[in-house]
């Protein structure tokens, strides 16, 4: 896959998929930092990507070619599209954190003139790569994106509940706020040894998918923190069905896709998500096969065990050809990666 050039306004978030200790590098989660000398509310926090969930464009994707799997495409945050909101206990937005900055590995900002709203503050929400339009209480539940808007940055969101009241005139350190990616990751790869036997992956067709997605999960306003959002009950697929799209594969051993959520279980029988795979052997066609989003038993699909396609989860198909095609599908937490710093 081609790599994407990044501009200087992009942050590569280094605290990925795992909660970093909030006591390292002099950072703590207390609320008693030095006096800032004003009447505004200062906040500071780190960001991470959640990895403890359970199991986790145009109309076509002909030119959809994000960066290599596992690299900073999955982790990058556009600094121009980072918004931080103060919310009440019901997840309603009551204030904006402004003057957002990166200092070392911390994100800082100011809630100006909090006034009487201060006593209602209960949660902090982070919106990353969600566009430049201001997130408000009127549009929060309908925030959405198209696949062609995710070529450089994956939309992300996270929430944390305050453990102490915010204090005016102090720097309020919030600890770490976990983020959920709003896309799912799908990989099809050949089993070890297949390439040596002359096999290669040809083109693939993705059948029945959504071209758009909602930025937030279903339980965004009721969850106390991002890590609380589980596989069950969080699906928030945006109906935007498209029949199929065929993609030319330039990697003979694997192909990676990033796609919006899809309610596969509720879909009509002729609209179940699947992948049509062309396999080659010694340069000639060796058959076309269909991969389903369901459990595989002894290499064979069990359509009675359908999976939905859900955000921040990784669907990894491994195919192996002997006398027949044997398939394994794992539904995993998105891969854990940890780095040492945020890079401007």
C-alpha positions as CSV (number, residue, x, y, z in Angstrom):
1,X,0.0,0.0,0.0
2,X,1.1,3.6,-0.6
3,X,2.0,5.7,2.4
4,X,0.3,9.0,3.0
5,X,2.2,12.2,3.5
6,X,1.3,14.0,6.7
7,X,1.3,17.7,7.3
8,X,2.7,19.4,10.4
9,X,-0.7,19.9,12.0
10,X,-1.0,16.1,12.6
11,X,-0.4,14.6,16.0
12,X,0.7,11.0,16.1
13,X,-0.8,10.0,19.4
14,X,1.8,7.8,21.1
15,X,-0.2,6.5,24.0
16,X,-2.0,3.8,22.0
17,X,-4.1,0.9,23.0
18,X,-3.4,0.7,26.7
19,X,-3.6,3.0,29.7
20,X,-0.3,4.6,30.5
21,X,0.6,5.2,34.1
22,X,-0.6,8.7,35.0
23,X,2.2,9.1,37.5
24,X,5.1,8.8,35.0
25,X,7.0,11.7,33.6
26,X,5.8,13.9,36.5
27,X,2.1,13.7,35.4
28,X,-0.5,12.9,38.0
29,X,-4.3,12.8,38.1
30,X,-4.7,15.1,41.0
31,X,-6.4,18.5,41.0
32,X,-3.9,20.5,43.0
33,X,-1.4,21.9,40.4
34,X,0.0,25.4,40.6
35,X,-2.4,28.4,40.6
36,X,-2.8,29.7,37.1
37,X,-3.8,33.2,38.3
38,X,-7.1,33.5,36.5
39,X,-10.7,32.5,37.0
40,X,-10.9,30.0,34.1
41,X,-10.7,26.2,34.4
42,X,-7.5,24.6,33.1
43,X,-7.5,20.9,32.2
44,X,-4.6,18.6,31.2
45,X,-4.8,14.9,30.1
46,X,-3.2,12.2,28.0
47,X,-4.9,10.2,25.3
48,X,-4.8,6.5,24.7
49,X,-6.6,4.0,22.5
50,X,-8.8,1.5,24.3
51,X,-8.0,-2.2,23.9
52,X,-10.2,-3.8,26.6
53,X,-13.4,-4.1,24.6
54,X,-15.0,-7.5,24.3
55,X,-14.4,-8.7,20.7
56,X,-14.2,-6.3,19.5
57,X,-14.9,8.2,-0.8
58,X,-16.9,8.2,-3.4
59,X,-19.5,5.5,-3.7
60,X,-16.7,3.1,-4.5
61,X,-13.3,2.5,-3.0
62,X,-11.3,2.3,-6.2
63,X,-8.8,4.9,-4.9
64,X,-9.1,4.1,-1.2
65,X,-5.6,3.2,-0.2
66,X,-4.6,4.1,3.3
67,X,-1.2,3.6,4.9
68,X,0.3,0.3,5.7
69,X,-1.5,-1.7,8.4
70,X,-0.3,-1.0,11.9
71,X,1.5,2.3,11.1
72,X,0.6,5.8,12.1
73,X,-2.5,6.0,9.9
74,X,-4.3,4.1,12.6
75,X,-3.1,6.4,15.3
76,X,-2.8,9.9,13.8
77,X,-4.8,12.8,15.1
78,X,-5.2,16.0,13.1
79,X,-4.6,18.9,15.5
80,X,-6.9,21.1,13.6
81,X,-9.8,18.7,14.2
82,X,-9.4,18.1,18.0
83,X,-12.3,19.2,20.1
84,X,-12.8,18.8,23.9
85,X,-16.2,19.2,25.5
86,X,-17.3,19.5,29.1
87,X,-20.5,17.5,29.7
88,X,-23.0,17.0,32.5
89,X,-23.8,13.5,34.0
90,X,-26.2,12.8,31.1
91,X,-23.6,13.4,28.4
92,X,-25.0,16.8,27.4
93,X,-22.5,19.4,26.3
94,X,-22.3,22.4,28.6
95,X,-18.9,23.9,27.7
96,X,-16.0,24.0,25.3
97,X,-12.3,23.5,26.2
98,X,-10.4,26.1,24.1
99,X,-6.8,27.1,23.5
100,X,-6.0,23.4,23.1
101,X,-2.2,22.7,23.1
102,X,0.3,19.9,23.3
103,X,2.9,20.3,26.0
104,X,5.3,17.4,26.1
105,X,3.0,14.4,26.1
106,X,0.0,16.2,27.6
107,X,-3.0,17.9,26.0
108,X,-4.0,21.1,27.7
109,X,-6.8,23.6,27.3
110,X,-9.0,26.1,29.1
111,X,-12.7,26.2,29.8
112,X,-13.3,29.9,29.9
113,X,-15.9,31.6,32.2
114,X,-17.4,28.4,33.4
115,X,-19.5,30.3,35.9
116,X,-22.6,28.5,37.3
117,X,-22.1,25.6,34.9
118,X,-19.1,24.5,36.8
119,X,-21.2,22.6,39.3
120,X,-22.8,20.6,36.5
121,X,-19.5,19.4,35.0
122,X,-19.3,15.6,35.2
123,X,-17.7,14.3,32.1
124,X,-15.1,15.3,29.5
125,X,-15.5,14.1,25.9
126,X,-12.8,14.2,23.2
127,X,-13.6,14.4,19.5
128,X,-10.7,13.7,17.1
129,X,-10.6,13.8,13.3
130,X,-14.3,14.7,13.2
131,X,-14.0,17.6,10.9
132,X,-13.8,21.3,11.6
133,X,-17.5,22.0,12.3
134,X,-18.1,22.7,16.0
135,X,-19.6,19.7,17.9
136,X,-22.7,20.9,19.7
137,X,-25.5,19.4,21.7
138,X,-27.7,19.7,18.7
139,X,-25.5,17.7,16.4
140,X,-23.6,15.4,18.7
141,X,-25.8,12.3,18.2
142,X,-25.8,12.7,14.4
143,X,-22.0,13.2,13.9
144,X,-21.1,11.1,10.9
145,X,-18.5,10.7,8.1
146,X,-18.1,9.2,4.7
147,X,-15.4,6.6,3.8
148,X,-13.6,9.1,1.5
149,X,-13.1,11.4,4.6
150,X,-11.1,8.8,6.4
151,X,-8.2,8.3,4.0
152,X,-5.7,10.2,6.2
153,X,-7.4,10.2,9.6
154,X,-9.8,7.8,11.4
155,X,-12.6,9.6,13.3
156,X,-12.2,8.9,17.1
157,X,-14.1,9.7,20.3
158,X,-13.6,9.2,24.0
159,X,-15.1,10.0,27.4
160,X,-14.0,10.1,31.0
161,X,-15.9,10.9,34.2
162,X,-14.4,13.4,36.6
163,X,-13.3,11.9,39.9
164,X,-13.2,15.3,41.6
165,X,-14.9,18.6,41.0
166,X,-13.1,20.9,38.6
167,X,-11.4,23.8,40.4
168,X,-11.2,27.3,39.1
169,X,-7.7,28.8,39.0
170,X,-6.0,25.5,39.1
171,X,-4.7,23.0,36.5
172,X,-7.1,20.1,36.7
173,X,-5.2,16.9,35.6
174,X,-7.7,14.4,34.2
175,X,-5.3,11.4,33.8
176,X,-5.8,9.5,30.6
177,X,-8.8,9.6,28.3
178,X,-9.2,6.5,26.1
179,X,-10.3,6.8,22.5
180,X,-12.4,4.6,20.2
181,X,-11.7,4.5,16.5
182,X,-15.0,4.8,14.6
183,X,-13.9,2.3,11.9
184,X,-13.5,-1.5,12.0
185,X,-10.3,-3.1,10.5
186,X,-10.6,-6.1,8.3
187,X,-7.6,-8.1,7.0
188,X,-7.4,-11.1,4.7
189,X,-4.1,-12.9,4.6
190,X,-2.7,-16.2,3.3
191,X,-1.5,-18.8,5.8
192,X,2.2,-19.4,6.3
193,X,3.7,-21.4,3.5
194,X,1.1,-20.7,0.8
195,X,3.3,-18.2,-1.0
196,X,6.1,-20.8,-1.2
197,X,3.6,-23.2,-2.8
198,X,2.9,-20.6,-5.6
199,X,-0.3,-19.1,-4.2
200,X,-1.2,-15.3,-4.3
201,X,-4.2,-13.2,-3.4
202,X,-5.9,-11.6,-6.4
203,X,-8.6,-9.0,-6.4
204,X,-11.3,-8.9,-3.8
205,X,-14.8,-7.7,-3.7
206,X,-16.5,-6.4,-0.6
207,X,-20.2,-7.2,-0.7
208,X,-22.8,-5.3,1.3
209,X,-21.3,-2.5,3.4
210,X,-22.0,1.0,4.6
211,X,-20.3,4.0,2.9
212,X,-20.9,6.2,6.0
213,X,-20.6,5.8,9.7
214,X,-21.6,7.5,13.0
215,X,-18.7,8.9,14.9
216,X,-20.0,8.0,18.3
217,X,-21.1,4.6,19.6
218,X,-24.7,3.9,20.7
219,X,-24.0,4.4,24.4
220,X,-21.9,7.6,24.2
221,X,-24.1,9.6,26.6
222,X,-24.6,6.9,29.2
223,X,-21.1,5.5,29.5
224,X,-18.9,6.7,32.3
225,X,-15.7,6.1,30.4
226,X,-14.6,4.7,27.1
227,X,-13.4,1.4,28.4
228,X,-16.9,0.7,29.7
229,X,-18.3,0.5,26.1
230,X,-18.5,-3.2,25.2
231,X,-19.1,-5.1,22.0
232,X,-22.7,-5.8,23.0
233,X,-25.1,-2.9,22.8
234,X,-22.7,-0.3,21.4
235,X,-23.4,-0.8,17.6
236,X,-24.4,2.4,16.0
237,X,-24.3,1.7,12.3
238,X,-25.5,4.4,9.9
239,X,-27.7,3.0,7.1
240,X,-25.8,3.8,3.9
241,X,-25.9,0.5,2.1
242,X,-23.8,-0.1,-1.1
243,X,-24.0,-3.4,-3.0
244,X,-20.3,-4.1,-3.7
245,X,-17.0,-2.8,-4.7
246,X,-14.0,-4.6,-6.2
247,X,-10.5,-3.6,-5.2
248,X,-7.3,-4.5,-7.0
249,X,-4.8,-6.0,-4.6
250,X,-1.1,-5.0,-4.9
251,X,0.0,-7.2,-2.0
252,X,0.0,-10.9,-3.0
253,X,-0.1,-12.1,0.7
254,X,-2.6,-9.9,2.4
255,X,-5.0,-7.0,2.1
256,X,-6.3,-4.5,4.7
257,X,-9.6,-2.6,4.8
258,X,-11.0,0.0,7.2
259,X,-14.8,0.2,7.1
260,X,-17.7,1.8,8.9
261,X,-20.0,-0.3,11.2
262,X,-22.5,-2.6,9.6
263,X,-25.6,-4.3,11.2
264,X,-24.9,-7.6,9.6
265,X,-27.2,-9.6,11.9
266,X,-30.3,-7.5,11.0
267,X,-29.5,-7.3,7.3
268,X,-31.8,-9.1,4.8
269,X,-30.6,-12.5,3.6
270,X,-29.4,-11.0,0.3
271,X,-27.5,-8.1,2.1
272,X,-25.3,-10.0,4.5
273,X,-21.7,-8.7,4.5
274,X,-19.1,-10.9,2.8
275,X,-15.8,-10.8,0.9
276,X,-15.4,-12.4,-2.5
277,X,-11.7,-13.5,-2.8
278,X,-9.9,-14.5,-6.0
279,X,-7.0,-16.9,-5.4
280,X,-4.2,-17.5,-7.8
281,X,-1.7,-20.3,-8.1
282,X,1.5,-20.0,-10.2
283,X,0.0,-16.9,-11.8
284,X,-3.3,-18.5,-13.0
285,X,-6.8,-18.4,-11.4
286,X,-7.3,-21.0,-8.8
287,X,-10.9,-20.2,-7.9
288,X,-13.1,-17.6,-6.3
289,X,-14.3,-17.9,-2.7
290,X,-16.7,-16.2,-0.4
291,X,-15.7,-15.2,3.1
292,X,-18.5,-14.5,5.6
293,X,-18.6,-12.5,8.8
294,X,-19.4,-15.5,11.1
295,X,-17.7,-18.1,13.1
296,X,-15.7,-20.7,11.2
297,X,-15.6,-24.4,12.4
298,X,-12.8,-26.6,11.0
299,X,-12.3,-24.0,8.2
300,X,-16.0,-23.9,7.2
301,X,-18.4,-21.0,7.8
302,X,-21.2,-21.4,10.2
303,X,-23.8,-18.8,9.0
304,X,-25.9,-19.3,12.1
305,X,-23.2,-17.4,14.1
306,X,-23.1,-14.0,12.2
307,X,-21.0,-11.2,13.5
308,X,-21.8,-7.5,13.2
309,X,-19.0,-5.3,11.9
310,X,-18.2,-3.0,14.8
311,X,-15.9,0.0,15.5
312,X,-12.5,-0.4,17.0
313,X,-12.4,-4.1,16.3
314,X,-10.1,-6.2,14.1
315,X,-11.5,-8.9,11.8
316,X,-8.6,-11.1,10.6
317,X,-9.2,-13.8,8.0
318,X,-6.5,-16.4,7.4
319,X,-7.0,-18.6,4.3
320,X,-5.2,-21.8,3.5
321,X,-5.7,-24.0,0.4
322,X,-5.1,-27.7,0.3
323,X,-7.9,-30.0,-1.2
324,X,-10.3,-27.2,-0.2
325,X,-10.1,-23.7,1.1
326,X,-9.9,-23.6,4.9
327,X,-10.7,-20.3,6.6
328,X,-10.1,-18.9,10.1
329,X,-11.7,-15.7,11.3
330,X,-10.6,-14.0,14.5
331,X,-12.4,-11.0,16.0
332,X,-9.8,-9.2,18.0
333,X,-9.1,-6.1,20.0
334,X,-7.3,-3.6,17.7
335,X,-3.6,-4.2,18.0
336,X,-1.8,-2.8,21.0
337,X,0.9,-0.3,20.4
338,X,2.7,2.0,22.9
339,X,5.1,4.8,22.1
340,X,7.0,7.3,24.1
341,X,5.8,10.7,22.9
342,X,3.4,12.7,20.9
343,X,5.0,14.0,17.7
344,X,3.9,17.4,16.2
